[in-house]
Protein backbone atom coordinates (compact mmCIF):
# COMPACT_ATOMS: atom_id res chain seq x y z
CA UNK A 1 0.00 0.00 0.00
CA UNK A 2 3.03 2.27 0.38
CA UNK A 3 2.98 2.48 -3.42
CA UNK A 4 -0.33 4.37 -3.47
CA UNK A 5 -1.14 7.85 -2.19
CA UNK A 6 -4.85 8.35 -1.45
CA UNK A 7 -6.20 11.52 -3.06
CA UNK A 8 -9.87 11.44 -2.03
CA UNK A 9 -12.76 9.19 -1.09
CA UNK A 10 -15.05 8.34 -4.02
CA UNK A 11 -17.81 6.47 -2.22
CA UNK A 12 -19.06 3.26 -0.65
CA UNK A 13 -19.35 0.09 -2.75
CA UNK A 14 -21.34 -3.10 -2.09
CA UNK A 15 -18.83 -4.28 0.50
CA UNK A 16 -16.00 -1.75 0.58
CA UNK A 17 -14.90 1.87 0.44
CA UNK A 18 -13.57 3.25 -2.85
CA UNK A 19 -10.76 5.83 -3.00
CA UNK A 20 -9.08 7.80 -5.76
CA UNK A 21 -5.31 7.33 -5.44
CA UNK A 22 -2.04 7.98 -7.20
CA UNK A 23 0.44 5.26 -8.06
CA UNK A 24 3.74 6.77 -6.83
CA UNK A 25 5.74 4.49 -9.10
CA UNK A 26 3.99 5.15 -12.43
CA UNK A 27 2.18 8.41 -11.67
CA UNK A 28 -1.11 6.88 -12.83
CA UNK A 29 -4.39 7.64 -11.09
CA UNK A 30 -6.15 4.48 -9.88
CA UNK A 31 -9.23 3.51 -7.87
CA UNK A 32 -8.75 1.51 -4.67
CA UNK A 33 -11.58 -0.59 -3.30
CA UNK A 34 -10.71 -1.33 0.32
CA UNK A 35 -12.48 -4.16 2.15
CA UNK A 36 -11.91 -4.15 5.89
CA UNK A 37 -11.93 -7.65 7.38
CA UNK A 38 -13.32 -8.26 10.83
CA UNK A 39 -11.20 -10.37 13.17
CA UNK A 40 -14.26 -12.50 13.84
CA UNK A 41 -14.97 -13.10 10.15
CA UNK A 42 -13.93 -16.37 8.59
CA UNK A 43 -11.70 -15.12 5.80
CA UNK A 44 -12.51 -12.78 2.91
CA UNK A 45 -16.17 -11.98 2.07
CA UNK A 46 -17.48 -14.23 -0.71
CA UNK A 47 -18.62 -11.25 -2.81
CA UNK A 48 -15.07 -9.82 -2.80
CA UNK A 49 -13.56 -13.18 -3.73
CA UNK A 50 -16.11 -13.61 -6.51
CA UNK A 51 -15.37 -10.16 -7.93
CA UNK A 52 -11.62 -10.79 -7.93
CA UNK A 53 -11.94 -14.22 -9.57
CA UNK A 54 -14.34 -13.04 -12.28
CA UNK A 55 -12.47 -9.84 -13.14
CA UNK A 56 -9.21 -11.78 -13.50
CA UNK A 57 -10.93 -13.59 -16.38
CA UNK A 58 -12.97 -10.73 -17.88
CA UNK A 59 -10.52 -8.70 -19.95
CA UNK A 60 -12.48 -6.36 -22.21
CA UNK A 61 -12.47 -2.70 -23.16
CA UNK A 62 -15.95 -2.20 -21.65
CA UNK A 63 -15.29 -3.96 -18.35
CA UNK A 64 -13.40 -2.19 -15.57
CA UNK A 65 -9.82 -3.45 -15.37
CA UNK A 66 -8.54 -4.99 -12.14
CA UNK A 67 -4.81 -4.20 -11.97
CA UNK A 68 -3.81 -5.77 -8.67
CA UNK A 69 -5.03 -7.29 -5.40
CA UNK A 70 -3.28 -6.55 -2.09
CA UNK A 71 -3.96 -8.44 1.14
CA UNK A 72 -2.44 -7.20 4.37
CA UNK A 73 -3.59 -8.02 7.92
CA UNK A 74 -7.29 -7.06 8.15
CA UNK A 75 -7.55 -5.30 4.81
CA UNK A 76 -8.08 -6.44 1.23
CA UNK A 77 -7.41 -3.81 -1.43
CA UNK A 78 -8.37 -4.13 -5.10
CA UNK A 79 -6.58 -1.76 -7.48
CA UNK A 80 -8.73 -0.75 -10.47
CA UNK A 81 -8.23 1.50 -13.46
CA UNK A 82 -9.65 4.93 -12.62
CA UNK A 83 -12.82 6.25 -14.25
CA UNK A 84 -13.97 9.83 -13.76
CA UNK A 85 -17.61 9.15 -12.91
CA UNK A 86 -20.42 6.63 -12.87
CA UNK A 87 -23.47 6.89 -15.09
CA UNK A 88 -25.60 8.31 -12.26
CA UNK A 89 -23.17 11.22 -11.78
CA UNK A 90 -22.94 11.62 -15.55
CA UNK A 91 -26.72 12.16 -15.67
CA UNK A 92 -26.35 14.90 -13.06
CA UNK A 93 -23.73 16.71 -15.15
CA UNK A 94 -26.00 16.50 -18.23
CA UNK A 95 -28.85 18.17 -16.31
CA UNK A 96 -31.57 16.03 -17.80
CA UNK A 97 -30.40 15.85 -21.39
CA UNK A 98 -28.11 13.36 -23.15
CA UNK A 99 -27.87 13.91 -26.91
CA UNK A 100 -28.95 11.07 -29.21
CA UNK A 101 -25.49 10.23 -30.53
CA UNK A 102 -24.09 9.97 -27.00
CA UNK A 103 -26.98 7.70 -25.96
CA UNK A 104 -26.26 5.47 -28.94
CA UNK A 105 -22.48 5.37 -28.31
CA UNK A 106 -22.80 4.67 -24.58
CA UNK A 107 -25.45 2.01 -24.97
CA UNK A 108 -23.49 0.24 -27.70
CA UNK A 109 -20.54 0.00 -25.33
CA UNK A 110 -22.74 -1.29 -22.51
CA UNK A 111 -24.04 -4.04 -24.79
CA UNK A 112 -20.49 -4.87 -25.92
CA UNK A 113 -19.36 -5.40 -22.34
CA UNK A 114 -22.49 -7.37 -21.51
CA UNK A 115 -22.21 -9.57 -24.62
CA UNK A 116 -18.63 -10.42 -23.62
CA UNK A 117 -19.71 -11.35 -20.06
CA UNK A 118 -22.45 -13.57 -21.42
CA UNK A 119 -20.10 -15.21 -23.93
CA UNK A 120 -17.94 -16.17 -20.92
CA UNK A 121 -21.00 -17.67 -19.15
CA UNK A 122 -21.18 -14.88 -16.58
CA UNK A 123 -24.17 -12.74 -15.71
CA UNK A 124 -23.75 -9.49 -13.80
CA UNK A 125 -27.04 -9.50 -11.81
CA UNK A 126 -26.71 -5.91 -10.58
CA UNK A 127 -26.72 -3.59 -13.58
CA UNK A 128 -27.66 -0.04 -12.59
CA UNK A 129 -26.24 3.44 -13.36
CA UNK A 130 -24.09 3.45 -10.20
CA UNK A 131 -22.31 0.28 -11.41
CA UNK A 132 -21.49 1.64 -14.86
CA UNK A 133 -18.40 3.84 -15.12
CA UNK A 134 -17.35 6.40 -17.74
CA UNK A 135 -13.80 7.66 -18.18
CA UNK A 136 -12.58 10.98 -19.58
CA UNK A 137 -12.55 9.52 -23.13
CA UNK A 138 -16.26 8.62 -22.92
CA UNK A 139 -15.44 4.93 -22.67
CA UNK A 140 -18.03 2.98 -20.69
CA UNK A 141 -17.04 0.22 -18.26
CA UNK A 142 -19.19 -2.33 -16.44
CA UNK A 143 -18.16 -2.48 -12.79
CA UNK A 144 -19.05 -3.91 -9.36
CA UNK A 145 -19.17 -7.65 -10.01
CA UNK A 146 -19.89 -8.54 -6.38
CA UNK A 147 -23.22 -10.16 -7.30
CA UNK A 148 -22.07 -11.61 -10.64
CA UNK A 149 -22.09 -15.37 -11.08
CA UNK A 150 -20.78 -17.93 -13.55
CA UNK A 151 -23.41 -20.27 -14.94
CA UNK A 152 -23.36 -23.52 -16.87
CA UNK A 153 -25.29 -26.57 -17.96
CA UNK A 154 -27.29 -27.95 -16.27
CA UNK A 155 -28.77 -24.64 -15.11
CA UNK A 156 -28.84 -24.42 -11.32
CA UNK A 157 -31.12 -22.31 -9.17
CA UNK A 158 -29.92 -18.90 -7.97
CA UNK A 159 -31.09 -16.33 -5.45
CA UNK A 160 -34.07 -14.15 -6.38
CA UNK A 161 -32.67 -11.41 -4.10
CA UNK A 162 -30.54 -9.84 -6.80
CA UNK A 163 -30.64 -6.73 -8.99
CA UNK A 164 -31.64 -3.38 -7.49
CA UNK A 165 -35.45 -3.15 -7.45
CA UNK A 166 -35.87 -0.57 -10.24
CA UNK A 167 -33.85 -2.73 -12.66
CA UNK A 168 -35.21 -6.16 -11.65
CA UNK A 169 -37.17 -8.13 -14.30
CA UNK A 170 -40.74 -9.38 -13.69
CA UNK A 171 -39.72 -13.05 -13.48
CA UNK A 172 -37.21 -12.32 -10.68
CA UNK A 173 -39.69 -9.97 -8.97
CA UNK A 174 -42.06 -12.93 -8.85
CA UNK A 175 -39.41 -15.13 -7.26
CA UNK A 176 -37.83 -16.97 -10.20
CA UNK A 177 -34.68 -18.76 -9.08
CA UNK A 178 -33.78 -20.28 -12.41
CA UNK A 179 -32.83 -17.59 -14.89
CA UNK A 180 -30.42 -16.89 -17.70
CA UNK A 181 -28.61 -13.89 -19.19
CA UNK A 182 -32.08 -12.41 -19.81
CA UNK A 183 -31.88 -11.07 -16.24
CA UNK A 184 -29.21 -8.59 -17.40
CA UNK A 185 -31.06 -7.74 -20.63
CA UNK A 186 -34.08 -6.38 -18.73
CA UNK A 187 -31.80 -4.26 -16.52
CA UNK A 188 -29.91 -3.02 -19.59
CA UNK A 189 -33.22 -2.01 -21.22
CA UNK A 190 -34.14 0.03 -18.16
CA UNK A 191 -30.75 1.78 -18.36
CA UNK A 192 -31.22 2.38 -22.11
CA UNK A 193 -34.54 4.09 -21.35
CA UNK A 194 -32.90 6.13 -18.57
CA UNK A 195 -30.10 7.21 -20.93
CA UNK A 196 -32.70 8.30 -23.47
CA UNK A 197 -34.70 10.16 -20.87
CA UNK A 198 -31.92 12.28 -19.37
CA UNK A 199 -31.48 10.12 -16.28
CA UNK A 200 -35.13 9.68 -15.33
CA UNK A 201 -35.69 6.08 -14.12
CA UNK A 202 -38.28 4.08 -16.05
CA UNK A 203 -39.74 2.04 -13.17
CA UNK A 204 -39.00 3.76 -9.82
CA UNK A 205 -41.09 1.48 -7.58
CA UNK A 206 -41.01 1.45 -3.77
CA UNK A 207 -41.61 -2.28 -3.33
CA UNK A 208 -42.06 -5.45 -5.40
CA UNK A 209 -45.82 -5.04 -5.83
CA UNK A 210 -45.58 -1.42 -6.99
CA UNK A 211 -42.65 -2.31 -9.23
CA UNK A 212 -44.69 -4.94 -11.07
CA UNK A 213 -47.66 -2.56 -11.43
CA UNK A 214 -45.41 0.12 -12.94
CA UNK A 215 -44.02 -2.40 -15.40
CA UNK A 216 -47.46 -3.67 -16.44
CA UNK A 217 -48.74 -0.12 -16.92
CA UNK A 218 -46.11 0.35 -19.63
CA UNK A 219 -45.77 -3.06 -21.29
CA UNK A 220 -49.18 -4.51 -20.41
CA UNK A 221 -50.11 -7.36 -18.07
CA UNK A 222 -48.75 -10.65 -19.42
CA UNK A 223 -51.33 -13.34 -20.18
CA UNK A 224 -51.01 -17.08 -19.66
CA UNK A 225 -50.71 -17.48 -23.43
CA UNK A 226 -47.79 -15.02 -23.57
CA UNK A 227 -46.03 -16.46 -20.53
CA UNK A 228 -47.31 -19.94 -19.53
CA UNK A 229 -44.66 -20.46 -16.81
CA UNK A 230 -45.65 -17.27 -14.95
CA UNK A 231 -48.30 -18.90 -12.75
CA UNK A 232 -45.78 -21.44 -11.43
CA UNK A 233 -43.58 -18.73 -9.87
CA UNK A 234 -43.79 -18.60 -6.07
CA UNK A 235 -44.51 -14.86 -6.00
CA UNK A 236 -47.18 -14.92 -8.71
CA UNK A 237 -50.58 -13.38 -8.07
CA UNK A 238 -53.37 -12.22 -10.32
CA UNK A 239 -52.91 -8.66 -11.56
CA UNK A 240 -55.58 -6.56 -13.30
CA UNK A 241 -55.39 -6.77 -17.08
CA UNK A 242 -53.78 -3.60 -18.41
CA UNK A 243 -53.12 -2.87 -22.06
CA UNK A 244 -49.68 -1.51 -22.99
CA UNK A 245 -49.30 2.21 -23.67
CA UNK A 246 -47.32 3.55 -26.64
CA UNK A 247 -43.70 3.64 -25.48
CA UNK A 248 -43.19 6.82 -27.47
CA UNK A 249 -45.46 8.65 -25.01
CA UNK A 250 -43.03 7.83 -22.19
CA UNK A 251 -39.81 8.15 -24.20
CA UNK A 252 -40.42 10.85 -26.83
CA UNK A 253 -36.70 11.31 -27.51
CA UNK A 254 -36.26 7.75 -28.84
CA UNK A 255 -36.79 7.28 -32.58
CA UNK A 256 -38.65 4.32 -34.11
CA UNK A 257 -35.58 2.11 -34.22
CA UNK A 258 -34.68 2.91 -30.63
CA UNK A 259 -38.21 2.15 -29.43
CA UNK A 260 -38.18 -1.16 -31.29
CA UNK A 261 -34.87 -2.12 -29.66
CA UNK A 262 -36.17 -1.18 -26.21
CA UNK A 263 -39.37 -3.20 -26.67
CA UNK A 264 -37.25 -6.26 -27.44
CA UNK A 265 -35.54 -5.85 -24.05
CA UNK A 266 -38.68 -5.23 -21.98
CA UNK A 267 -40.47 -8.52 -22.64
CA UNK A 268 -42.03 -10.03 -19.52
CA UNK A 269 -41.42 -13.62 -20.61
CA UNK A 270 -37.62 -13.97 -20.27
CA UNK A 271 -37.56 -16.61 -23.00
CA UNK A 272 -38.32 -13.99 -25.65
CA UNK A 273 -35.99 -11.17 -24.63
CA UNK A 274 -33.35 -10.17 -27.13
CA UNK A 275 -29.74 -11.20 -26.40
CA UNK A 276 -26.90 -8.68 -26.07
CA UNK A 277 -25.28 -10.07 -29.23
CA UNK A 278 -28.53 -9.70 -31.19
CA UNK A 279 -29.07 -6.19 -29.84
CA UNK A 280 -25.66 -5.09 -31.15
CA UNK A 281 -26.84 -5.96 -34.69
CA UNK A 282 -30.11 -4.03 -34.39
CA UNK A 283 -30.79 -1.27 -36.98
CA UNK A 284 -30.68 1.30 -34.15
CA UNK A 285 -26.87 1.11 -34.42
CA UNK A 286 -26.72 1.31 -38.24
CA UNK A 287 -25.44 4.90 -38.11
CA UNK A 288 -23.19 4.47 -35.08
CA UNK A 289 -20.19 6.81 -34.92
CA UNK A 290 -17.51 4.99 -36.99
CA UNK A 291 -14.83 5.72 -34.39
CA UNK A 292 -16.82 3.78 -31.75
CA UNK A 293 -17.40 0.87 -34.13
CA UNK A 294 -13.68 0.88 -35.05
CA UNK A 295 -12.73 0.06 -31.45
CA UNK A 296 -14.07 -3.46 -31.97
CA UNK A 297 -12.81 -4.30 -35.47
N, C-alpha and C positions, 0 to 999 in steps of 0.2 A: 504493500500500500504506500510505501515511501515514494514510489514512482509517480504517484498521482497527487495533484494539489486540488482540493475541492474549491470550486469557484462559487457555487450557489446550490441551494436545494431546488429541485424541479417539482417534486410532488411525491405522493404516496402511491405505490403500486398495489397489486393484489396482496402481496405478502412481504413487501420491502419498501424502503425509502430510496428515491432516485435523486442523484446529484449530478450536476454539471461539473466536470473536472478537467484539468489539463495534465496531459502526459508530459512529465518533465524531460523525458528522454527524447521524444519525437517532436514535442510542441503541439501535438494534435489535441483537439478538444474531444472528450469522450463523455459517455453517460455511465455512471456507476449505480447499479442497483444493489443496495446493501441489505442483506437479510440477517437480522440479529437472531442468534440461536439461544434459546433458554437452556440453562444448565439441566433443567428437569426434562427437557425434550429428548426423545430418542432419535438423535441424529438430525439430518437436514430435512426440512419440510418436503413432502412428496411433490408439491406443485413446483418448488424450485428445482428439484432434481429432474422433473419431467421437462421443464423449460430448457434446462441446460442440455439434456440428452437430445431433445428434438432440434434445437437450434444448431447443435453441432452437425446435424445432418442436412438441415435446410439452408443451403447456400444459393441465394437468388437475389437479384437486384431489388426486388420488391418485398424482401423480408429483412427485418432489422438484423444486422450482423453482430454476432457475439464474438468478441475478440479474445477474451480471456476469462478465466474463472480463478478467483483467489480464495483460499480457505485458511483462516487463521483464528485460533482459539474459538470464541463464540460469535464469529462473524463470517458470513459467506458473501463475497462480492463478485458480481458479474459485470464485466467491462464490455459495454456496447458502443457501436458507432453512435455519434451524436447527431440528433435531428433537432431542428430549431423549434418545432411545435407539433402538437397533435392536431387532428382534424377538428376537434372541438374548439381549440384556441384559434385555429385558422378561420373557422366560421365567425368568431368574434371580430377578427381583424377585417373581415370582408363586410361586416355590418349588414348582414342580411342579403347580400347579393354575390353570387359566384357566376362569372360569365360562362356561356355555353361551352366554349372551347376548353376552358379549364375543367369544367365538370366532366367532359368527355375524356380528357387526358388523365385526370386523377382516377376516374372510375376504371378506365382501361388498365391502369397500373394495379389497382386493387384486384381486378379479376385475374391479372397475370400472376400475382403473388398467390392468390387463392387456388388457381388452376395448378400451380406447381405443388402446393401443399397436398392437394387432392391426388395428384399423380404419384405422390410419395406415400399414399394411404394415411394421410394425417388430416383430421379436421380440427379447426381452430376452437370452435364452440364458445367464443366470447367476442365476436366482432362487434365493435361499437366505435364511434368517433374517437373516444379517448385512447383506444388501442391501435390507432392508425396514425403513423407519424409522417411528417413531411419535412424534408431538409431544405436548405437554402436554394437548391437547384430545382425545386418543385418535384423531386422524386418522392414517391409514396412508399412507405414501408409498413408491412404488417408487423405488429409487436404484441407483447404480453401473451406468451404461449403457456401460461400457468394452468389453463383449463384444457389445453389441446390434448388430443389423444391419437395414438396410432390405431388403426382398425385393420381387420383382415377377414378372411373367410375361414370358418363360418362366422357370421356376424354375431357378436355377443351383445348382451344388454348393457346399457350405460345409464348414468344418472340423468334424471329429468330436471335436476336442479342446476341447469347450466344456461348460459346466455342471459345477459341483462334483459329484464322484462320487456322493454320497448322493442327489442330486436329478436325476441323469441318467437319461433314459428308456431302455428296453431297445434300441430301434432305434439310438440313438446309441452306446450301450455296445457294440453289435455292429458299429459302424463306419459307420453310415448317414451319407452326406454330402449327401443331398437330403432336406430335412425342411421342415416347415411350422410354423405356430404351435402345433401339437400338442406341440412340444418344451417350450414353457412350461407347457402344461396339465399334463403329468406332474409337473413341478417344483412347480407350484402345489398339486397333489393331495398331494404329500409334505409340503408346508408346512401344508396343511389338517389332515392327520393329526397333525402335530407340535403344532399349536395345540390340537387336541382332546385331546392326550395330555400336556399340561403341559410341552411342550418336549422330549419324548423322540423322537429321530429314528426314522423308520419303517424305513429301510434303511441302517444304518450300516456299510457294507462297507469292507474294507481295500484291495481291488483290484477290477478289472473282473469277474473270474470270481466272486468272492465276492458282489459286488453283484448280479449276475444270479441267483445261487442264492438269495439272500435275497428277491429279487422273486418268483421262481417259487414259493418256499415259501408266499408269501401269496396270490398271484393264480393260481397254477397254471402249469405249463409250456405255452406256446402250441403248438398243433399246426399242421401244414401247412394244414389246412382253415381254421383261424382266421386264419392269417397266412401266405398263400402266398409273399409276397415275402421272408420271413425268411431262407430258405436261400440267397438271392442276396447277402446282406450279407457283406462281406469278413471280419468277425470271428465269423461264425456257426459254431457247433459243436453237436453233438448233446448235449442235456442230458437227464438222467433224467426220465421223466414223473412229475410231482407234481400231485396234485389240490389245488385251492385250499382254504384253511381258511376258516371263517366269520370275516369281518372283525370281527364284534362281539367275538370272543374276544381280538383284539389291541387294539381300540378300544372298550372297554365304555362310555365316556362319550358316544359318538355315538349319537343316536337313529336310527330306521329311515330317516328322510328323509336324515339326514346320511350314513349308510352308503351309501345309494343314490347320492347325489351323488359321494361319494368313489370308488365303483366305476366310475363313468362317466369319471373322470379316469385311473384306473390300469388302462387297457386296453393290453395289449402292442402290438397292431396300431395304429399311430398314426392310421390312416384312420378308426378308430371312436371316438376320444376325443371327448368333449364339447368344444364351443368355450366360450370365456369368456362370450360373449353368451348362449349357451344356459344356461350354469350360473347366470347371474344370475336366470333365470326359473324355476329349479328350486323345487319346493315347500318345500325346506329353508328358503328365505327368506320364506315366506308370512307369518310372524309377526315379521318384522324390526322392530326399534325404529323407529317412524315418524319420529323425528328424523333417523335415518341416511338413510332413504329420501328424506326431504324435501330433502336436500342435492342430489339429482340430478333434481328435478322443476322 
